[in-house]
Amino acid sequence: MNKMARRSITPIFMMVILLPIADVEASDARRGFYFGADVGISVPNDLESTRTNNGIGTNCDQWLEGDTLNDGTMVPLPLEQCSPSALPKRATKFDLGTGLLAGVNLGYAFHDFRLEAEYFRREQSGERSALNVPGDPKQAEFVERSEKISDFRADNFFANVYYDFHHVLSPNLTPYVGVGLGVMHVQMDYSGASIRTNNRDTLQALGRNRHAAGLATLADEVLSDTLFGYQWIAGLDYAWSERFSTGLKFRYGDTFSDFEDGNNAWKTLRGHASTVGPPGTPGAALPIRYDIEAKDLSFFGISLNFKYFFDM
C-alpha cells in the first residue's frame, strides 16, 4: 500500500482504538431522521480499457504524399478501397491508484432498520501505460505507443438500506450491514500517443508510405458515462451521545455494465485532421473515430462516518 493510503488510514484506525475509551450511558435503538458524512479512501481494482479504432491503414491515408512500395504498389491506395472499418481492439490495464472518498447522506432510522439516500464522490489519479507488444512487427514502426487514464472521478447517488445489530457488542457499539442501489456518473481523462519513427527506410521495409515518418497520432478527451451500480456495506458505529455517533464504514461497489464512450475524433491523426482525406476531397466526408470501453470499475472503500440524529 502506498504512502498516501497509509497516511489516510492512520487517523481512522486511531479512532478505532479510542472508541471504547469513552464511557457513555447506554442508549436504545435510535428512531427518526439523521444526517451523516463520510471521509476516507477508495481502492479500485485494475481498470481494463479497450480502444477500438474505426479507421484506415497508413497506406490508405489520402492526406499523405504519394509513394511507391517495394512491390510496386502506388500509395495512397484508391479511396474506394479505404472506407473506415473497425480495426483490431487493444486492451490495456491501468492501476488507478488509491484515492479520496467523501460524501454525505440523509436517512431515517426505525427499530433495527435504516433507509438512506447517499451521495459520495471518489477520485483516483490514474496511470500511463506503454503499448509494447513483443513480437508485433508494427512495433518497429513507432518510437512511442502509449495510453493514459488520469483524473478518474465518479459521482455516486445511492439508495441504501441497513440493518443495525443493537446491543450485540455493547449498548453503545453497533455493527451493521447494508446494501445499496444507485447511479454512478463516471468521468476520466483519456490520452493516447502513437508516434512513428523518423526512419523512412524502416517504414519502406515495413511496406508503409514513407511520408508518414515522424508523424504523430494523438488522443486527448474527457470520457464520461452514467451507469447503474450497487454496493455492499458493513460498518461499526459508536454512540458518543444520544444524538451523535462516529464509526467506520467499509464498502464494495461495482457497476452492472461496462463503461462506454464512443465516436471520439483524434486530436491529430498522422499529423492531420481525423478524416480519410483533406478538405475539398471525397475523403473529407469520411470521419475516423475511436471508441473506449472500460471493464471492472469495482472498488473498495473505507471511511470514517459521522451521524447526527435530529429526533430521538
C-alpha positions, -999 to +999 in steps of 0.1 A: +000+000+000+014+034-009+023+063+015-009+082+007-030+052+017-011+047+050-014+084+059-052+082+051-058+050+072-038+061+102-064+085+117-092+060+110-075+032+130-066+057+158-104+063+161-110+025+163-086+024+193-101+054+210-138+044+206-140+020+236-124+045+259-154+068+262-179+059+289-213+069+275-246+059+290-264+032+271-290+043+245-318+023+230-322+018+192-325+053+176-355+064+156-360+094+133-341+113+108-303+117+107-276+134+087-243+118+080-209+124+064-181+102+053-144+108+046-119+081+037-102+064+008-112+043-022-090+014-035-101+005-071-093-028-089-073-025-121-093-009-149-092-027-182-097-002-211-102-013-247-098+011-276-115+003-309-103+023-338-128+029-367-100+039-391-078+032-420-043+019-425-013+042-432-013+033-469-050+045-473-043+079-458-053+104-486-035+133-468-001+118-474+020+124-505+023+096-530+048+068-526+058+036-543+062+005-521+089-022-527+064-044-546+055-015-569+022-007-553+013+030-555+000+046-523-022+061-510-045+034-523-077+044-542-104+058-519-128+030-528-105+006-511-102+027-480-135+030-462-130+033-424-136+000-407-132-014-371-095-023-366-084-048-340-092-039-304-065-030-280-070-038-243-048-021-216-049-024-178-045+006-156-037+009-119-058+039-110-042+043-075-056+048-041-077+080-039-101+101-018-137+091-010-161+116+006-198+120+008-230+129+027-262+111+035-297+116+048-315+088+064-344+076+086-340+050+114-368+028+128-362-001+151-333-021+136-336-008+101-324+024+084-332+038+050-308+063+035-301+085+004-264+089-001-241+109-024-204+103-024-175+110-048-143+091-053-113+103-072-083+083-085-051+097-100-046+072-129-017+058-148+002+059-181+007+025-198+031+018-227+017-003-255+046-026-261+037-058-277+066-082-280+069-098-314+045-074-331+060-064-364+043-030-362+064-022-331+094-011-353+071+015-370+068+035-338+091+052-313+062+057-288+029+040-283+011+047-250-022+054-234-031+072-202-061+075-179-059+102-154-082+123-131-107+095-127-138+106-108-171+091-100-202+108-086-224+082-069-261+086-060-274+056-039-304+044-020-292+022+009-309+000+034-292-011+066-298-035+094-283-025+128-273-051+153-282-032+185-268-044+219-248-073+203-214-060+213-223-033+238-251-007+244-231+020+225-213-001+199-235-011+170-223-032+140-244-030+108-247-043+073-263-028+043-269-029+005-274+000-019-285+005-055-279+036-075-263+055-103-226+062-109-216+091-132-180+083-142-155+107-159-119+101-168-093+120-188-080+098-217-049+104-238-030+083-263+001+087-284+014+068-314+045+085-328+062+070-359+099+066-364+117+093-385+135+065-403+119+064-438+139+032-446+122+014-417+088+024-430+097+013-465+109-021-452+076-025-434+056-017-465+043+017-453+042+051-470+075+067-462+058+102-459+043+090-426+078+091-410+078+112-378+040+118-378+020+116-346-014+103-338-027+118-306-059+114-285-069+138-257-105+135-245-127+137-214-147+105-214-179+100-194-207+076-189-236+071-165-241+036-152-263+017-127-244+002-098-246-015-064-227-016-032-223-039-002-217-021+031-206-031+066-197-008+095-194-002+132-208+029+150-201+042+184-227+064+202-210+093+219-243+107+229-280+103+222-276+123+190-240+119+178-221+089+167-190+081+148-177+049+132-161+030+104-178+021+072-165-005+047-179-009+012-175-027-020-191-012-051-193-020-088-214-013-119-239-036-137-224-028-171-192-016-188-182+020-193-186+032-229-178+064-247-176+064-285-173+084-317-143+104-305-121+122-330-083+121-328-067+155-319-043+148-347-042+117-369-008+112-386-003+150-382-037+160-397-074+161-390-093+130-381-107+122-416-096+099-445-089+129-468-082+166-467-109+193-472-123+195-508-118+158-515-142+129-511-122+116-482-131+146-461-166+132-457-152+100-441-145+106-404-121+085-384-131+079-349-123+057-318-144+041-291-134+034-255-148+006-234-137+000-198-143-030-177-141-035-139-150-002-123-152-020-089-136-005-058-132-010-021-138+019+003-131+026+040-143+058+056-148+075+089-185+081+093-203+108+114-240+107+122-262+133+138-298+123+148-325+150+148-352+131+166-350+105+193 
